[in-house]
């Protein structure tokens, strides 16, 4: 078995699954046109919610989360379980494959090939990835998002807070290799939210709205 080839294969599968722009497709099918011309121009669930269609936004969340989650699950289930060591950390080949596939699923959502690498910010995809690879950490992230969202009404702040705390949660409730991958994905989430961070600091960020204006 060629471990490097296996990892490369699952990285590609994860990226292709993550690149499916469900928010864009669903909005077209529902008659809203190009979601990239609405609100923030993002293809994620938060912008889909700006159409006023909560069901469509929820479906987008579920499908976007499923992309990276399914990639991680398939890799974890199908790759042989063998001891593996990286960065001085002991793990297994199927765990590594799952983390690689899931991470690439998130990257695919952020930079989809079919949309000239202009995708979403990967919040739902990140959650799906973490839910499959460490349910306890995902639960902690979900509670964090809910608490911050209800107290601040800022979706971006909720996502950023959960992202920053993910590797911290993983340090206590997951393996060391998870901390490495979660830390890298958390950094990606922060970078992708750079414009939101600027607006938050200026007090200009839009708050969560459940009704269409």
PyMOL commands that place a pseudoatom at each C-alpha (Angstrom):
pseudoatom trace, name=CA, resn=UNK, resi=1, chain=A, elem=C, hetatm=0, pos=[0.000, 0.000, 0.000]
pseudoatom trace, name=CA, resn=UNK, resi=2, chain=A, elem=C, hetatm=0, pos=[1.337, 3.418, -0.958]
pseudoatom trace, name=CA, resn=UNK, resi=3, chain=A, elem=C, hetatm=0, pos=[0.358, 5.668, 1.949]
pseudoatom trace, name=CA, resn=UNK, resi=4, chain=A, elem=C, hetatm=0, pos=[1.277, 8.890, 0.137]
pseudoatom trace, name=CA, resn=UNK, resi=5, chain=A, elem=C, hetatm=0, pos=[-0.843, 7.912, -2.882]
pseudoatom trace, name=CA, resn=UNK, resi=6, chain=A, elem=C, hetatm=0, pos=[-3.764, 7.041, -0.604]
pseudoatom trace, name=CA, resn=UNK, resi=7, chain=A, elem=C, hetatm=0, pos=[-3.527, 10.366, 1.176]
pseudoatom trace, name=CA, resn=UNK, resi=8, chain=A, elem=C, hetatm=0, pos=[-3.328, 12.215, -2.152]
pseudoatom trace, name=CA, resn=UNK, resi=9, chain=A, elem=C, hetatm=0, pos=[-6.367, 10.339, -3.450]
pseudoatom trace, name=CA, resn=UNK, resi=10, chain=A, elem=C, hetatm=0, pos=[-8.453, 11.233, -0.414]
pseudoatom trace, name=CA, resn=UNK, resi=11, chain=A, elem=C, hetatm=0, pos=[-7.263, 14.826, -0.556]
pseudoatom trace, name=CA, resn=UNK, resi=12, chain=A, elem=C, hetatm=0, pos=[-8.583, 15.014, -4.120]
pseudoatom trace, name=CA, resn=UNK, resi=13, chain=A, elem=C, hetatm=0, pos=[-11.878, 13.335, -3.241]
pseudoatom trace, name=CA, resn=UNK, resi=14, chain=A, elem=C, hetatm=0, pos=[-12.339, 15.668, -0.299]
pseudoatom trace, name=CA, resn=UNK, resi=15, chain=A, elem=C, hetatm=0, pos=[-11.624, 18.734, -2.406]
pseudoatom trace, name=CA, resn=UNK, resi=16, chain=A, elem=C, hetatm=0, pos=[-14.044, 17.737, -5.171]
pseudoatom trace, name=CA, resn=UNK, resi=17, chain=A, elem=C, hetatm=0, pos=[-16.845, 16.998, -2.695]
pseudoatom trace, name=CA, resn=UNK, resi=18, chain=A, elem=C, hetatm=0, pos=[-16.210, 20.264, -0.883]
pseudoatom trace, name=CA, resn=UNK, resi=19, chain=A, elem=C, hetatm=0, pos=[-16.304, 22.193, -4.150]
pseudoatom trace, name=CA, resn=UNK, resi=20, chain=A, elem=C, hetatm=0, pos=[-19.999, 21.428, -4.772]
pseudoatom trace, name=CA, resn=UNK, resi=21, chain=A, elem=C, hetatm=0, pos=[-21.684, 24.877, -4.352]
pseudoatom trace, name=CA, resn=UNK, resi=22, chain=A, elem=C, hetatm=0, pos=[-24.956, 23.779, -2.755]
pseudoatom trace, name=CA, resn=UNK, resi=23, chain=A, elem=C, hetatm=0, pos=[-26.020, 27.293, -1.744]
pseudoatom trace, name=CA, resn=UNK, resi=24, chain=A, elem=C, hetatm=0, pos=[-25.656, 28.518, -5.316]
pseudoatom trace, name=CA, resn=UNK, resi=25, chain=A, elem=C, hetatm=0, pos=[-27.434, 25.513, -6.810]
pseudoatom trace, name=CA, resn=UNK, resi=26, chain=A, elem=C, hetatm=0, pos=[-30.329, 25.570, -4.324]
pseudoatom trace, name=CA, resn=UNK, resi=27, chain=A, elem=C, hetatm=0, pos=[-30.975, 29.277, -4.827]
pseudoatom trace, name=CA, resn=UNK, resi=28, chain=A, elem=C, hetatm=0, pos=[-31.086, 28.833, -8.592]
pseudoatom trace, name=CA, resn=UNK, resi=29, chain=A, elem=C, hetatm=0, pos=[-33.493, 25.912, -8.242]
pseudoatom trace, name=CA, resn=UNK, resi=30, chain=A, elem=C, hetatm=0, pos=[-35.693, 27.900, -5.843]
pseudoatom trace, name=CA, resn=UNK, resi=31, chain=A, elem=C, hetatm=0, pos=[-35.913, 30.827, -8.255]
pseudoatom trace, name=CA, resn=UNK, resi=32, chain=A, elem=C, hetatm=0, pos=[-33.739, 33.328, -6.374]
pseudoatom trace, name=CA, resn=UNK, resi=33, chain=A, elem=C, hetatm=0, pos=[-31.151, 33.527, -9.115]
pseudoatom trace, name=CA, resn=UNK, resi=34, chain=A, elem=C, hetatm=0, pos=[-27.447, 33.919, -8.407]
pseudoatom trace, name=CA, resn=UNK, resi=35, chain=A, elem=C, hetatm=0, pos=[-26.910, 34.089, -4.624]
pseudoatom trace, name=CA, resn=UNK, resi=36, chain=A, elem=C, hetatm=0, pos=[-23.603, 35.827, -5.322]
pseudoatom trace, name=CA, resn=UNK, resi=37, chain=A, elem=C, hetatm=0, pos=[-25.631, 38.905, -6.306]
pseudoatom trace, name=CA, resn=UNK, resi=38, chain=A, elem=C, hetatm=0, pos=[-27.498, 38.981, -2.979]
pseudoatom trace, name=CA, resn=UNK, resi=39, chain=A, elem=C, hetatm=0, pos=[-26.279, 40.407, 0.324]
pseudoatom trace, name=CA, resn=UNK, resi=40, chain=A, elem=C, hetatm=0, pos=[-22.604, 39.672, 0.928]
pseudoatom trace, name=CA, resn=UNK, resi=41, chain=A, elem=C, hetatm=0, pos=[-22.266, 37.737, -2.322]
pseudoatom trace, name=CA, resn=UNK, resi=42, chain=A, elem=C, hetatm=0, pos=[-21.249, 34.626, -0.396]
pseudoatom trace, name=CA, resn=UNK, resi=43, chain=A, elem=C, hetatm=0, pos=[-22.546, 31.166, -1.354]
pseudoatom trace, name=CA, resn=UNK, resi=44, chain=A, elem=C, hetatm=0, pos=[-22.912, 30.001, 2.254]
pseudoatom trace, name=CA, resn=UNK, resi=45, chain=A, elem=C, hetatm=0, pos=[-26.000, 29.510, 4.419]
pseudoatom trace, name=CA, resn=UNK, resi=46, chain=A, elem=C, hetatm=0, pos=[-25.791, 32.905, 6.139]
pseudoatom trace, name=CA, resn=UNK, resi=47, chain=A, elem=C, hetatm=0, pos=[-26.174, 34.686, 2.822]
pseudoatom trace, name=CA, resn=UNK, resi=48, chain=A, elem=C, hetatm=0, pos=[-28.834, 32.224, 1.639]
pseudoatom trace, name=CA, resn=UNK, resi=49, chain=A, elem=C, hetatm=0, pos=[-30.786, 33.235, 4.756]
pseudoatom trace, name=CA, resn=UNK, resi=50, chain=A, elem=C, hetatm=0, pos=[-30.862, 36.777, 3.399]
pseudoatom trace, name=CA, resn=UNK, resi=51, chain=A, elem=C, hetatm=0, pos=[-33.314, 35.570, 0.755]
pseudoatom trace, name=CA, resn=UNK, resi=52, chain=A, elem=C, hetatm=0, pos=[-35.777, 35.181, 3.635]
pseudoatom trace, name=CA, resn=UNK, resi=53, chain=A, elem=C, hetatm=0, pos=[-36.108, 31.450, 2.988]
pseudoatom trace, name=CA, resn=UNK, resi=54, chain=A, elem=C, hetatm=0, pos=[-35.131, 29.790, 6.280]
pseudoatom trace, name=CA, resn=UNK, resi=55, chain=A, elem=C, hetatm=0, pos=[-35.785, 26.292, 4.947]
pseudoatom trace, name=CA, resn=UNK, resi=56, chain=A, elem=C, hetatm=0, pos=[-33.395, 26.865, 2.063]
pseudoatom trace, name=CA, resn=UNK, resi=57, chain=A, elem=C, hetatm=0, pos=[-30.758, 28.233, 4.430]
pseudoatom trace, name=CA, resn=UNK, resi=58, chain=A, elem=C, hetatm=0, pos=[-31.124, 25.219, 6.711]
pseudoatom trace, name=CA, resn=UNK, resi=59, chain=A, elem=C, hetatm=0, pos=[-30.827, 22.838, 3.773]
pseudoatom trace, name=CA, resn=UNK, resi=60, chain=A, elem=C, hetatm=0, pos=[-27.692, 24.677, 2.650]
pseudoatom trace, name=CA, resn=UNK, resi=61, chain=A, elem=C, hetatm=0, pos=[-26.175, 24.260, 6.115]
pseudoatom trace, name=CA, resn=UNK, resi=62, chain=A, elem=C, hetatm=0, pos=[-26.926, 20.539, 6.151]
pseudoatom trace, name=CA, resn=UNK, resi=63, chain=A, elem=C, hetatm=0, pos=[-25.547, 19.910, 2.663]
pseudoatom trace, name=CA, resn=UNK, resi=64, chain=A, elem=C, hetatm=0, pos=[-22.475, 22.112, 3.136]
pseudoatom trace, name=CA, resn=UNK, resi=65, chain=A, elem=C, hetatm=0, pos=[-21.706, 20.398, 6.433]
pseudoatom trace, name=CA, resn=UNK, resi=66, chain=A, elem=C, hetatm=0, pos=[-22.203, 16.987, 4.840]
pseudoatom trace, name=CA, resn=UNK, resi=67, chain=A, elem=C, hetatm=0, pos=[-19.573, 17.562, 2.149]
pseudoatom trace, name=CA, resn=UNK, resi=68, chain=A, elem=C, hetatm=0, pos=[-16.491, 17.572, 4.335]
pseudoatom trace, name=CA, resn=UNK, resi=69, chain=A, elem=C, hetatm=0, pos=[-18.084, 15.214, 6.829]
pseudoatom trace, name=CA, resn=UNK, resi=70, chain=A, elem=C, hetatm=0, pos=[-18.800, 12.541, 4.224]
pseudoatom trace, name=CA, resn=UNK, resi=71, chain=A, elem=C, hetatm=0, pos=[-15.290, 12.884, 2.795]
pseudoatom trace, name=CA, resn=UNK, resi=72, chain=A, elem=C, hetatm=0, pos=[-13.775, 12.406, 6.254]
pseudoatom trace, name=CA, resn=UNK, resi=73, chain=A, elem=C, hetatm=0, pos=[-16.050, 9.474, 7.076]
pseudoatom trace, name=CA, resn=UNK, resi=74, chain=A, elem=C, hetatm=0, pos=[-15.373, 7.600, 3.836]
pseudoatom trace, name=CA, resn=UNK, resi=75, chain=A, elem=C, hetatm=0, pos=[-11.622, 8.002, 4.183]
pseudoatom trace, name=CA, resn=UNK, resi=76, chain=A, elem=C, hetatm=0, pos=[-11.678, 6.916, 7.808]
pseudoatom trace, name=CA, resn=UNK, resi=77, chain=A, elem=C, hetatm=0, pos=[-13.818, 3.875, 7.023]
pseudoatom trace, name=CA, resn=UNK, resi=78, chain=A, elem=C, hetatm=0, pos=[-12.097, 2.696, 3.857]
pseudoatom trace, name=CA, resn=UNK, resi=79, chain=A, elem=C, hetatm=0, pos=[-8.392, 3.242, 4.548]
pseudoatom trace, name=CA, resn=UNK, resi=80, chain=A, elem=C, hetatm=0, pos=[-6.516, 0.441, 6.303]
pseudoatom trace, name=CA, resn=UNK, resi=81, chain=A, elem=C, hetatm=0, pos=[-5.803, 0.994, 9.991]
pseudoatom trace, name=CA, resn=UNK, resi=82, chain=A, elem=C, hetatm=0, pos=[-2.025, 1.080, 10.384]
pseudoatom trace, name=CA, resn=UNK, resi=83, chain=A, elem=C, hetatm=0, pos=[0.262, 2.907, 12.816]
pseudoatom trace, name=CA, resn=UNK, resi=84, chain=A, elem=C, hetatm=0, pos=[1.440, 6.238, 11.442]
pseudoatom trace, name=CA, resn=UNK, resi=85, chain=A, elem=C, hetatm=0, pos=[3.728, 8.918, 12.808]
pseudoatom trace, name=CA, resn=UNK, resi=86, chain=A, elem=C, hetatm=0, pos=[3.880, 12.548, 11.683]
pseudoatom trace, name=CA, resn=UNK, resi=87, chain=A, elem=C, hetatm=0, pos=[5.262, 15.683, 13.336]
pseudoatom trace, name=CA, resn=UNK, resi=88, chain=A, elem=C, hetatm=0, pos=[6.364, 13.374, 16.132]
pseudoatom trace, name=CA, resn=UNK, resi=89, chain=A, elem=C, hetatm=0, pos=[2.715, 12.484, 16.772]
pseudoatom trace, name=CA, resn=UNK, resi=90, chain=A, elem=C, hetatm=0, pos=[1.487, 8.898, 16.886]
pseudoatom trace, name=CA, resn=UNK, resi=91, chain=A, elem=C, hetatm=0, pos=[-1.741, 8.267, 14.982]
pseudoatom trace, name=CA, resn=UNK, resi=92, chain=A, elem=C, hetatm=0, pos=[-3.153, 5.845, 12.381]
pseudoatom trace, name=CA, resn=UNK, resi=93, chain=A, elem=C, hetatm=0, pos=[-3.354, 5.915, 8.596]
pseudoatom trace, name=CA, resn=UNK, resi=94, chain=A, elem=C, hetatm=0, pos=[-7.153, 5.987, 8.499]
pseudoatom trace, name=CA, resn=UNK, resi=95, chain=A, elem=C, hetatm=0, pos=[-7.274, 8.840, 11.015]
pseudoatom trace, name=CA, resn=UNK, resi=96, chain=A, elem=C, hetatm=0, pos=[-4.825, 10.806, 8.885]
pseudoatom trace, name=CA, resn=UNK, resi=97, chain=A, elem=C, hetatm=0, pos=[-6.798, 10.055, 5.724]
pseudoatom trace, name=CA, resn=UNK, resi=98, chain=A, elem=C, hetatm=0, pos=[-10.008, 11.196, 7.377]
pseudoatom trace, name=CA, resn=UNK, resi=99, chain=A, elem=C, hetatm=0, pos=[-8.451, 14.433, 8.606]
pseudoatom trace, name=CA, resn=UNK, resi=100, chain=A, elem=C, hetatm=0, pos=[-6.884, 15.112, 5.213]
pseudoatom trace, name=CA, resn=UNK, resi=101, chain=A, elem=C, hetatm=0, pos=[-10.095, 14.406, 3.277]
pseudoatom trace, name=CA, resn=UNK, resi=102, chain=A, elem=C, hetatm=0, pos=[-12.211, 16.484, 5.652]
pseudoatom trace, name=CA, resn=UNK, resi=103, chain=A, elem=C, hetatm=0, pos=[-9.777, 19.396, 5.639]
pseudoatom trace, name=CA, resn=UNK, resi=104, chain=A, elem=C, hetatm=0, pos=[-9.658, 19.370, 1.853]
pseudoatom trace, name=CA, resn=UNK, resi=105, chain=A, elem=C, hetatm=0, pos=[-13.454, 19.321, 1.832]
pseudoatom trace, name=CA, resn=UNK, resi=106, chain=A, elem=C, hetatm=0, pos=[-13.394, 22.588, 3.763]
pseudoatom trace, name=CA, resn=UNK, resi=107, chain=A, elem=C, hetatm=0, pos=[-10.766, 24.021, 1.414]
pseudoatom trace, name=CA, resn=UNK, resi=108, chain=A, elem=C, hetatm=0, pos=[-12.859, 22.936, -1.564]
pseudoatom trace, name=CA, resn=UNK, resi=109, chain=A, elem=C, hetatm=0, pos=[-15.851, 24.858, -0.205]
pseudoatom trace, name=CA, resn=UNK, resi=110, chain=A, elem=C, hetatm=0, pos=[-13.703, 27.946, 0.280]
pseudoatom trace, name=CA, resn=UNK, resi=111, chain=A, elem=C, hetatm=0, pos=[-11.984, 27.700, -3.100]
pseudoatom trace, name=CA, resn=UNK, resi=112, chain=A, elem=C, hetatm=0, pos=[-14.196, 25.682, -5.511]
pseudoatom trace, name=CA, resn=UNK, resi=113, chain=A, elem=C, hetatm=0, pos=[-12.701, 24.870, -8.875]
pseudoatom trace, name=CA, resn=UNK, resi=114, chain=A, elem=C, hetatm=0, pos=[-15.989, 25.498, -10.719]
pseudoatom trace, name=CA, resn=UNK, resi=115, chain=A, elem=C, hetatm=0, pos=[-16.424, 29.042, -9.341]
pseudoatom trace, name=CA, resn=UNK, resi=116, chain=A, elem=C, hetatm=0, pos=[-12.935, 30.292, -10.130]
pseudoatom trace, name=CA, resn=UNK, resi=117, chain=A, elem=C, hetatm=0, pos=[-11.886, 29.455, -6.560]
pseudoatom trace, name=CA, resn=UNK, resi=118, chain=A, elem=C, hetatm=0, pos=[-14.344, 31.973, -5.092]
pseudoatom trace, name=CA, resn=UNK, resi=119, chain=A, elem=C, hetatm=0, pos=[-16.463, 30.086, -2.584]
pseudoatom trace, name=CA, resn=UNK, resi=120, chain=A, elem=C, hetatm=0, pos=[-17.883, 30.377, 0.903]
pseudoatom trace, name=CA, resn=UNK, resi=121, chain=A, elem=C, hetatm=0, pos=[-16.168, 30.813, 4.235]
pseudoatom trace, name=CA, resn=UNK, resi=122, chain=A, elem=C, hetatm=0, pos=[-16.372, 27.191, 5.245]
pseudoatom trace, name=CA, resn=UNK, resi=123, chain=A, elem=C, hetatm=0, pos=[-18.171, 27.453, 8.592]
pseudoatom trace, name=CA, resn=UNK, resi=124, chain=A, elem=C, hetatm=0, pos=[-20.752, 24.723, 7.967]
pseudoatom trace, name=CA, resn=UNK, resi=125, chain=A, elem=C, hetatm=0, pos=[-18.219, 22.543, 6.156]
pseudoatom trace, name=CA, resn=UNK, resi=126, chain=A, elem=C, hetatm=0, pos=[-15.804, 22.932, 9.049]
pseudoatom trace, name=CA, resn=UNK, resi=127, chain=A, elem=C, hetatm=0, pos=[-18.495, 21.887, 11.513]
pseudoatom trace, name=CA, resn=UNK, resi=128, chain=A, elem=C, hetatm=0, pos=[-19.351, 18.795, 9.464]
pseudoatom trace, name=CA, resn=UNK, resi=129, chain=A, elem=C, hetatm=0, pos=[-15.691, 17.858, 9.279]
pseudoatom trace, name=CA, resn=UNK, resi=130, chain=A, elem=C, hetatm=0, pos=[-15.251, 18.213, 13.034]
pseudoatom trace, name=CA, resn=UNK, resi=131, chain=A, elem=C, hetatm=0, pos=[-18.533, 16.423, 13.796]
pseudoatom trace, name=CA, resn=UNK, resi=132, chain=A, elem=C, hetatm=0, pos=[-17.312, 13.288, 12.026]
pseudoatom trace, name=CA, resn=UNK, resi=133, chain=A, elem=C, hetatm=0, pos=[-13.716, 13.369, 13.278]
pseudoatom trace, name=CA, resn=UNK, resi=134, chain=A, elem=C, hetatm=0, pos=[-14.432, 14.447, 16.887]
pseudoatom trace, name=CA, resn=UNK, resi=135, chain=A, elem=C, hetatm=0, pos=[-18.109, 14.663, 17.950]
pseudoatom trace, name=CA, resn=UNK, resi=136, chain=A, elem=C, hetatm=0, pos=[-17.239, 15.967, 21.429]
pseudoatom trace, name=CA, resn=UNK, resi=137, chain=A, elem=C, hetatm=0, pos=[-15.313, 18.910, 20.003]
pseudoatom trace, name=CA, resn=UNK, resi=138, chain=A, elem=C, hetatm=0, pos=[-18.149, 19.550, 17.527]
pseudoatom trace, name=CA, resn=UNK, resi=139, chain=A, elem=C, hetatm=0, pos=[-20.657, 19.666, 20.389]
pseudoatom trace, name=CA, resn=UNK, resi=140, chain=A, elem=C, hetatm=0, pos=[-18.481, 22.181, 22.234]
pseudoatom trace, name=CA, resn=UNK, resi=141, chain=A, elem=C, hetatm=0, pos=[-18.230, 24.276, 19.051]
pseudoatom trace, name=CA, resn=UNK, resi=142, chain=A, elem=C, hetatm=0, pos=[-21.995, 24.143, 18.529]
pseudoatom trace, name=CA, resn=UNK, resi=143, chain=A, elem=C, hetatm=0, pos=[-22.697, 25.302, 22.079]
pseudoatom trace, name=CA, resn=UNK, resi=144, chain=A, elem=C, hetatm=0, pos=[-20.138, 28.088, 21.653]
pseudoatom trace, name=CA, resn=UNK, resi=145, chain=A, elem=C, hetatm=0, pos=[-21.755, 29.230, 18.396]
pseudoatom trace, name=CA, resn=UNK, resi=146, chain=A, elem=C, hetatm=0, pos=[-25.240, 29.217, 19.930]
pseudoatom trace, name=CA, resn=UNK, resi=147, chain=A, elem=C, hetatm=0, pos=[-24.201, 31.173, 23.029]
pseudoatom trace, name=CA, resn=UNK, resi=148, chain=A, elem=C, hetatm=0, pos=[-22.299, 33.833, 21.084]
pseudoatom trace, name=CA, resn=UNK, resi=149, chain=A, elem=C, hetatm=0, pos=[-24.983, 34.075, 18.379]
pseudoatom trace, name=CA, resn=UNK, resi=150, chain=A, elem=C, hetatm=0, pos=[-27.809, 34.618, 20.859]
pseudoatom trace, name=CA, resn=UNK, resi=151, chain=A, elem=C, hetatm=0, pos=[-25.864, 37.116, 22.951]
pseudoatom trace, name=CA, resn=UNK, resi=152, chain=A, elem=C, hetatm=0, pos=[-24.233, 39.123, 20.163]
pseudoatom trace, name=CA, resn=UNK, resi=153, chain=A, elem=C, hetatm=0, pos=[-26.538, 38.456, 17.154]
pseudoatom trace, name=CA, resn=UNK, resi=154, chain=A, elem=C, hetatm=0, pos=[-23.407, 38.316, 14.975]
pseudoatom trace, name=CA, resn=UNK, resi=155, chain=A, elem=C, hetatm=0, pos=[-23.031, 35.155, 12.902]
pseudoatom trace, name=CA, resn=UNK, resi=156, chain=A, elem=C, hetatm=0, pos=[-19.447, 36.012, 11.991]
pseudoatom trace, name=CA, resn=UNK, resi=157, chain=A, elem=C, hetatm=0, pos=[-18.423, 36.576, 15.614]
pseudoatom trace, name=CA, resn=UNK, resi=158, chain=A, elem=C, hetatm=0, pos=[-20.002, 33.251, 16.558]
pseudoatom trace, name=CA, resn=UNK, resi=159, chain=A, elem=C, hetatm=0, pos=[-18.071, 31.438, 13.834]
pseudoatom trace, name=CA, resn=UNK, resi=160, chain=A, elem=C, hetatm=0, pos=[-14.806, 33.151, 14.706]
pseudoatom trace, name=CA, resn=UNK, resi=161, chain=A, elem=C, hetatm=0, pos=[-15.155, 32.404, 18.410]
pseudoatom trace, name=CA, resn=UNK, resi=162, chain=A, elem=C, hetatm=0, pos=[-15.928, 28.744, 17.761]
pseudoatom trace, name=CA, resn=UNK, resi=163, chain=A, elem=C, hetatm=0, pos=[-13.035, 28.501, 15.283]
pseudoatom trace, name=CA, resn=UNK, resi=164, chain=A, elem=C, hetatm=0, pos=[-10.505, 29.981, 17.699]
pseudoatom trace, name=CA, resn=UNK, resi=165, chain=A, elem=C, hetatm=0, pos=[-11.640, 27.656, 20.485]
pseudoatom trace, name=CA, resn=UNK, resi=166, chain=A, elem=C, hetatm=0, pos=[-11.718, 24.497, 18.338]
pseudoatom trace, name=CA, resn=UNK, resi=167, chain=A, elem=C, hetatm=0, pos=[-8.018, 23.576, 18.716]
pseudoatom trace, name=CA, resn=UNK, resi=168, chain=A, elem=C, hetatm=0, pos=[-8.303, 24.399, 22.420]
pseudoatom trace, name=CA, resn=UNK, resi=169, chain=A, elem=C, hetatm=0, pos=[-11.219, 22.005, 22.806]
pseudoatom trace, name=CA, resn=UNK, resi=170, chain=A, elem=C, hetatm=0, pos=[-9.312, 19.428, 20.759]
pseudoatom trace, name=CA, resn=UNK, resi=171, chain=A, elem=C, hetatm=0, pos=[-6.323, 19.706, 23.085]
pseudoatom trace, name=CA, resn=UNK, resi=172, chain=A, elem=C, hetatm=0, pos=[-8.486, 18.426, 25.934]
pseudoatom trace, name=CA, resn=UNK, resi=173, chain=A, elem=C, hetatm=0, pos=[-10.927, 16.114, 24.129]
pseudoatom trace, name=CA, resn=UNK, resi=174, chain=A, elem=C, hetatm=0, pos=[-9.195, 14.794, 21.003]
pseudoatom trace, name=CA, resn=UNK, resi=175, chain=A, elem=C, hetatm=0, pos=[-5.829, 13.497, 19.830]
pseudoatom trace, name=CA, resn=UNK, resi=176, chain=A, elem=C, hetatm=0, pos=[-2.814, 15.718, 19.197]
pseudoatom trace, name=CA, resn=UNK, resi=177, chain=A, elem=C, hetatm=0, pos=[-3.071, 15.242, 15.441]
pseudoatom trace, name=CA, resn=UNK, resi=178, chain=A, elem=C, hetatm=0, pos=[-6.591, 16.703, 15.574]
pseudoatom trace, name=CA, resn=UNK, resi=179, chain=A, elem=C, hetatm=0, pos=[-5.207, 19.829, 17.252]
pseudoatom trace, name=CA, resn=UNK, resi=180, chain=A, elem=C, hetatm=0, pos=[-2.848, 20.328, 14.295]
pseudoatom trace, name=CA, resn=UNK, resi=181, chain=A, elem=C, hetatm=0, pos=[-5.532, 19.981, 11.620]
pseudoatom trace, name=CA, resn=UNK, resi=182, chain=A, elem=C, hetatm=0, pos=[-8.170, 21.922, 13.562]
pseudoatom trace, name=CA, resn=UNK, resi=183, chain=A, elem=C, hetatm=0, pos=[-5.687, 24.713, 14.200]
pseudoatom trace, name=CA, resn=UNK, resi=184, chain=A, elem=C, hetatm=0, pos=[-4.947, 25.000, 10.478]
pseudoatom trace, name=CA, resn=UNK, resi=185, chain=A, elem=C, hetatm=0, pos=[-8.648, 25.060, 9.575]
pseudoatom trace, name=CA, resn=UNK, resi=186, chain=A, elem=C, hetatm=0, pos=[-9.346, 27.603, 12.331]
pseudoatom trace, name=CA, resn=UNK, resi=187, chain=A, elem=C, hetatm=0, pos=[-6.696, 29.855, 10.798]
pseudoatom trace, name=CA, resn=UNK, resi=188, chain=A, elem=C, hetatm=0, pos=[-8.386, 29.499, 7.413]
pseudoatom trace, name=CA, resn=UNK, resi=189, chain=A, elem=C, hetatm=0, pos=[-11.760, 30.475, 8.924]
pseudoatom trace, name=CA, resn=UNK, resi=190, chain=A, elem=C, hetatm=0, pos=[-10.177, 33.562, 10.484]
pseudoatom trace, name=CA, resn=UNK, resi=191, chain=A, elem=C, hetatm=0, pos=[-8.493, 34.589, 7.235]
pseudoatom trace, name=CA, resn=UNK, resi=192, chain=A, elem=C, hetatm=0, pos=[-11.724, 34.091, 5.281]
pseudoatom trace, name=CA, resn=UNK, resi=193, chain=A, elem=C, hetatm=0, pos=[-13.531, 36.344, 7.763]
pseudoatom trace, name=CA, resn=UNK, resi=194, chain=A, elem=C, hetatm=0, pos=[-11.023, 39.206, 7.521]
pseudoatom trace, name=CA, resn=UNK, resi=195, chain=A, elem=C, hetatm=0, pos=[-13.614, 41.594, 6.086]
pseudoatom trace, name=CA, resn=UNK, resi=196, chain=A, elem=C, hetatm=0, pos=[-16.096, 40.638, 8.830]
pseudoatom trace, name=CA, resn=UNK, resi=197, chain=A, elem=C, hetatm=0, pos=[-13.437, 41.270, 11.468]
pseudoatom trace, name=CA, resn=UNK, resi=198, chain=A, elem=C, hetatm=0, pos=[-12.872, 44.773, 10.120]
pseudoatom trace, name=CA, resn=UNK, resi=199, chain=A, elem=C, hetatm=0, pos=[-16.610, 45.490, 10.166]
pseudoatom trace, name=CA, resn=UNK, resi=200, chain=A, elem=C, hetatm=0, pos=[-16.949, 44.089, 13.686]
pseudoatom trace, name=CA, resn=UNK, resi=201, chain=A, elem=C, hetatm=0, pos=[-14.193, 46.388, 14.913]
pseudoatom trace, name=CA, resn=UNK, resi=202, chain=A, elem=C, hetatm=0, pos=[-15.930, 49.359, 13.253]
pseudoatom trace, name=CA, resn=UNK, resi=203, chain=A, elem=C, hetatm=0, pos=[-19.366, 48.350, 14.529]
pseudoatom trace, name=CA, resn=UNK, resi=204, chain=A, elem=C, hetatm=0, pos=[-20.618, 47.982, 10.968]
pseudoatom trace, name=CA, resn=UNK, resi=205, chain=A, elem=C, hetatm=0, pos=[-21.203, 44.217, 10.821]
pseudoatom trace, name=CA, resn=UNK, resi=206, chain=A, elem=C, hetatm=0, pos=[-24.719, 43.032, 9.939]
pseudoatom trace, name=CA, resn=UNK, resi=207, chain=A, elem=C, hetatm=0, pos=[-26.600, 41.164, 12.642]
pseudoatom trace, name=CA, resn=UNK, resi=208, chain=A, elem=C, hetatm=0, pos=[-28.519, 37.932, 12.226]
pseudoatom trace, name=CA, resn=UNK, resi=209, chain=A, elem=C, hetatm=0, pos=[-31.964, 38.512, 10.764]
pseudoatom trace, name=CA, resn=UNK, resi=210, chain=A, elem=C, hetatm=0, pos=[-34.624, 35.824, 10.422]
pseudoatom trace, name=CA, resn=UNK, resi=211, chain=A, elem=C, hetatm=0, pos=[-36.993, 37.856, 8.275]
pseudoatom trace, name=CA, resn=UNK, resi=212, chain=A, elem=C, hetatm=0, pos=[-36.527, 39.219, 4.789]
pseudoatom trace, name=CA, resn=UNK, resi=213, chain=A, elem=C, hetatm=0, pos=[-36.533, 43.014, 4.625]
for i in range(1, 213): cmd.bond("trace and resi %d" % i, "trace and resi %d" % (i + 1))
show_as sticks, trace
zoom trace
